[in-house]
């Protein structure tokens, strides 16, 4: 069932749509798999025609079937130790919601921070879902090891605090991997922007800094 059809059948103040995204292979995804993840999440979910004004809408994405996503995969970036090296990667899930077009905040499958090149930091081609469609109030992600909540700091209809707290109390919710406003919505929006700036500074800036120190 399409997202818009599922939403149209619901009458409550908060509507929930289910999505089961699938991954692809080939093309640019082989070099920048995060870009493919972003495209899969964003595609077919931008149109404001899927929404009705005055209602908070929550998107539910099942990341277990094809992706086998874990909680660590929804972090803005993560590192993994292997072969005496700490490899850093950006899965793209966080960027699919909060990323900004043109910012160099994406990496290939994995790179070492001490060997970054000028071509490693990759610009995001499309802004995240929350920027493009403020009608989405939040997204709940089903993961192999729990649930994560991504709230939209730009939502036209923000979640009521009681609704937000009930979501955080759901069984298997991983609050430490979630992004939500807490007591200050303005600070939450600024927190997202600071993370984007931090990613770009780290990935696009370390190459230049390293060469200046040579």
C-alpha positions as CSV (number, residue, x, y, z in Angstrom):
1,X,0.0,0.0,0.0
2,X,1.3,3.5,-0.9
3,X,2.0,5.9,1.9
4,X,-0.6,8.4,0.7
5,X,-3.3,5.7,0.5
6,X,-2.5,4.6,4.1
7,X,-2.6,8.1,5.4
8,X,-6.0,8.8,3.7
9,X,-7.6,5.9,5.5
10,X,-6.8,7.4,9.0
11,X,-9.0,9.9,10.8
12,X,-7.1,10.5,14.1
13,X,-5.1,13.6,15.0
14,X,-1.9,11.7,14.6
15,X,-1.5,9.5,11.5
16,X,1.1,6.8,11.0
17,X,2.3,5.5,7.6
18,X,4.3,2.3,7.2
19,X,7.2,2.1,4.8
20,X,9.5,-0.9,3.9
21,X,12.4,0.6,1.9
22,X,14.6,-1.5,-0.3
23,X,18.2,-1.0,-1.2
24,X,19.7,-1.0,-4.6
25,X,23.1,-1.7,-6.1
26,X,25.1,-0.4,-9.0
27,X,25.9,3.1,-10.2
28,X,27.0,5.6,-7.6
29,X,25.7,3.4,-4.8
30,X,28.8,1.2,-5.2
31,X,31.0,4.2,-4.3
32,X,28.8,6.2,-2.0
33,X,26.2,3.8,-0.6
34,X,25.0,6.5,1.8
35,X,23.6,8.4,-1.3
36,X,21.5,5.4,-2.3
37,X,20.1,5.1,1.3
38,X,19.2,8.8,1.2
39,X,17.5,8.5,-2.1
40,X,15.5,5.4,-1.1
41,X,14.1,7.1,2.0
42,X,13.4,10.4,0.4
43,X,11.8,9.2,-2.9
44,X,8.0,9.3,-3.0
45,X,7.8,10.9,0.5
46,X,8.3,14.6,-0.4
47,X,4.9,15.5,-1.8
48,X,2.8,17.7,0.5
49,X,-0.3,16.1,-1.1
50,X,0.2,13.1,1.2
51,X,-0.8,15.2,4.2
52,X,-3.7,17.2,5.6
53,X,-3.1,20.4,7.5
54,X,-3.6,20.5,11.2
55,X,-2.5,16.9,11.8
56,X,0.7,15.5,13.2
57,X,2.0,12.6,11.0
58,X,4.5,10.0,12.0
59,X,6.4,7.9,9.4
60,X,7.3,4.3,10.4
61,X,10.2,2.8,8.5
62,X,11.2,-0.9,8.9
63,X,14.9,-1.1,8.4
64,X,15.2,-4.7,9.4
65,X,14.2,-6.7,6.3
66,X,16.5,-5.6,3.5
67,X,18.9,-3.3,5.3
68,X,19.3,-5.1,8.7
69,X,20.0,-1.8,10.3
70,X,21.3,-1.6,13.8
71,X,21.0,1.3,16.2
72,X,24.6,2.3,15.4
73,X,23.7,2.6,11.8
74,X,21.4,5.6,12.4
75,X,24.1,7.7,14.0
76,X,25.4,10.7,12.0
77,X,28.7,8.8,11.7
78,X,30.4,5.9,13.5
79,X,33.8,4.3,13.7
80,X,34.8,0.6,13.7
81,X,38.2,-0.8,14.7
82,X,39.7,-3.3,12.2
83,X,43.2,-4.1,11.1
84,X,44.7,-1.8,13.7
85,X,42.8,1.2,12.2
86,X,39.6,3.0,13.2
87,X,37.5,3.3,10.1
88,X,34.8,6.0,9.9
89,X,31.6,5.8,7.8
90,X,28.4,7.6,7.2
91,X,25.5,5.2,6.7
92,X,23.2,7.9,5.4
93,X,20.1,7.2,7.5
94,X,20.5,10.3,9.7
95,X,21.3,12.4,6.6
96,X,18.2,11.2,4.9
97,X,16.2,13.1,7.5
98,X,18.4,16.0,8.7
99,X,21.0,16.4,5.9
100,X,21.4,19.6,3.8
101,X,21.9,19.7,0.0
102,X,25.5,20.7,-0.9
103,X,27.1,20.1,2.4
104,X,30.1,17.8,2.4
105,X,29.0,15.5,5.2
106,X,29.0,12.1,3.5
107,X,31.8,9.5,3.1
108,X,32.3,6.3,1.1
109,X,31.7,3.0,2.7
110,X,34.5,3.5,5.2
111,X,37.7,5.6,5.3
112,X,40.4,6.3,7.8
113,X,40.5,9.8,9.2
114,X,44.3,9.9,9.0
115,X,44.2,9.1,5.3
116,X,41.4,11.3,4.0
117,X,41.7,12.6,0.5
118,X,40.1,15.6,-1.2
119,X,37.6,13.2,-2.9
120,X,36.4,11.4,0.2
121,X,34.1,14.1,1.5
122,X,30.9,13.9,-0.6
123,X,28.3,16.6,-1.1
124,X,24.7,15.5,-0.3
125,X,22.7,15.9,-3.5
126,X,19.2,16.3,-1.9
127,X,18.2,17.9,1.3
128,X,16.8,15.6,4.0
129,X,13.2,14.5,4.2
130,X,12.4,16.8,7.2
131,X,13.6,19.9,5.3
132,X,11.7,19.0,2.2
133,X,8.5,17.9,3.8
134,X,7.8,19.7,7.1
135,X,4.4,17.9,7.2
136,X,6.2,14.9,8.7
137,X,6.3,15.4,12.5
138,X,8.6,12.5,13.2
139,X,9.8,9.1,12.1
140,X,10.0,5.8,14.1
141,X,12.7,3.5,12.7
142,X,12.5,-0.2,13.4
143,X,16.0,-1.7,13.9
144,X,17.5,-5.1,14.5
145,X,18.2,-4.1,18.1
146,X,15.4,-1.7,18.9
147,X,13.6,1.4,17.8
148,X,14.8,4.9,17.2
149,X,12.9,8.1,17.0
150,X,13.7,11.0,14.7
151,X,11.7,14.1,15.4
152,X,11.4,16.9,12.8
153,X,12.6,20.3,14.2
154,X,10.9,22.0,11.3
155,X,7.5,20.3,11.6
156,X,4.4,22.3,10.8
157,X,2.6,20.3,13.4
158,X,5.0,19.2,16.1
159,X,4.2,16.3,18.3
160,X,2.4,17.1,21.5
161,X,4.7,16.6,24.5
162,X,2.5,13.8,25.8
163,X,2.7,12.0,22.5
164,X,6.5,12.4,22.4
165,X,6.9,11.0,25.9
166,X,4.6,8.0,25.0
167,X,6.7,7.2,22.0
168,X,9.9,7.3,24.1
169,X,8.3,4.8,26.4
170,X,7.6,2.3,23.7
171,X,9.1,-1.1,24.2
172,X,12.6,-1.5,22.7
173,X,13.0,2.3,22.2
174,X,16.6,3.3,22.0
175,X,16.5,6.9,23.3
176,X,20.3,7.2,23.2
177,X,20.2,6.8,19.4
178,X,17.2,9.0,18.9
179,X,17.0,12.7,18.0
180,X,14.2,14.6,19.7
181,X,13.6,18.1,21.0
182,X,13.4,17.7,24.8
183,X,12.4,20.9,26.6
184,X,13.7,23.3,24.0
185,X,12.6,23.1,20.3
186,X,14.8,26.0,19.2
187,X,17.9,24.3,20.8
188,X,17.0,21.1,19.0
189,X,17.1,22.7,15.6
190,X,20.4,24.3,16.4
191,X,21.7,21.0,17.6
192,X,21.0,19.4,14.2
193,X,22.7,22.3,12.4
194,X,25.7,22.1,14.6
195,X,26.1,18.4,13.8
196,X,26.0,19.1,10.1
197,X,28.7,21.8,10.5
198,X,30.8,19.4,12.7
199,X,30.6,16.6,10.0
200,X,31.6,19.0,7.2
201,X,34.5,20.4,9.3
202,X,35.7,16.9,10.2
203,X,35.4,15.3,6.7
204,X,36.3,18.2,4.5
205,X,38.7,20.0,6.8
206,X,41.1,17.3,8.0
207,X,42.7,16.8,4.6
208,X,43.7,20.4,4.3
209,X,44.9,20.6,7.9
210,X,47.0,17.4,7.6
211,X,48.7,18.7,4.5
212,X,49.4,22.1,6.1
213,X,51.2,20.3,9.0
214,X,53.5,18.3,6.6
